[in-house]
């Protein structure tokens, strides 16, 4: 009896040593940036992990998979390993691990812009989570669904998925980081609707949430989007005060500097400063899809304002001269002027043969014409009514 117990203890000690060795190797491969060796370690460890309690093996596998996120250019391999782990968890009947890996796979598909694959995985996963009433994971997947639809520019479905996520979150205790993620997505969607005031409020809540959890990476993003909202609200002067505030001061860096440069250019109504900021902070501005879409609208508005100011004193002016005044290529200026004429921002024509813009005075509206149209419309209504009454009598 005693020898059997001793043998069991020895076996447990051996397994524990092997677990520690697996975790140690995983950490080593992460630090040495060896994704292939890390993936092979996961494959070779499955026999041992299959013999361990499900909770322990799940924790080890998740830890090893998470190491890929710290290794550059390993996204495709991480997706492959998640797929393999999903299949292994199905064979081993490890439902919690399968759901966890599928949720991570959706996030990776989103990061890799594989939106169709993400949606195909989300549909059955949501159905399964609702059946099992696993609200915590359900919130996470519904939030990912909202992000996927937003990336596809399907804003109605993105809003619907976010509403579902918030409803699910209200039924449970929602951890601060998850609440901050929900607030971030709410801010992004309100900004898409150009409701920048509400978006700013959500981003402020997001910043506080991430700051309290010491998640500096996401806190900086929330602060950047707050500053963007101020610029879009034509309140660029407020930006300097916000970044000097107690909450924002610790997040000083290129992300914040980029928005300060944009705010300054916007205050000065300077296209050259705006373009200089875009060139100097390409990663922080142009490479961020959220910021990029709004700055494109802002640039367009700024260009329109500059052109309107430049052409105001002229009745006829060379397009090349306008381009030289605002320091932009002639073809870009010509294209924008054409759009402004079509949008009736001002009245004029482009004489492309002479390379000139001819500006007309705004035509005076004829009130007699408008009154006549209204009279005819009223007469039509009366005649239609009489016709219907005559038809009833007959």
Secondary structure, DSSP 8 states (H G I E B T S, - for coil): -HHHHHHHHHHHHHHHHHHHHHHHHHHHHHHTT-HHHHHHHHHHTHHHHHHS-HHHHHHHHHHHHHGGGGSTT-HHHHHHHHHHHHHHHHHTT-HHHHHHHHHHHHHHHHHTT-HHHHHHHHHHHHHHHHHHT-HHHHHHHHHHHHHHHHHTT-HHHHHHHHHHHHHHHHTS---HHHHHHHHHHHHHHHHHTT-HHHHHHHHHHHHHHHHHTT-HHHHHHHHHHHHHHHHHTT-TTHHHHHHTSHHHHTT-SHHHHHHHHHHHHHHTT-HHHHHHHHHHTTTTTTT-HHHHHHHHHHHHHHHHHHHHHHHTT-SEEEHHHHHHHHT--HHHHHHHHHHHHHTTSS-EEEETTTTEEEE-------HHHHHHHHHHHHHHHHHHHHHHHHHHH-
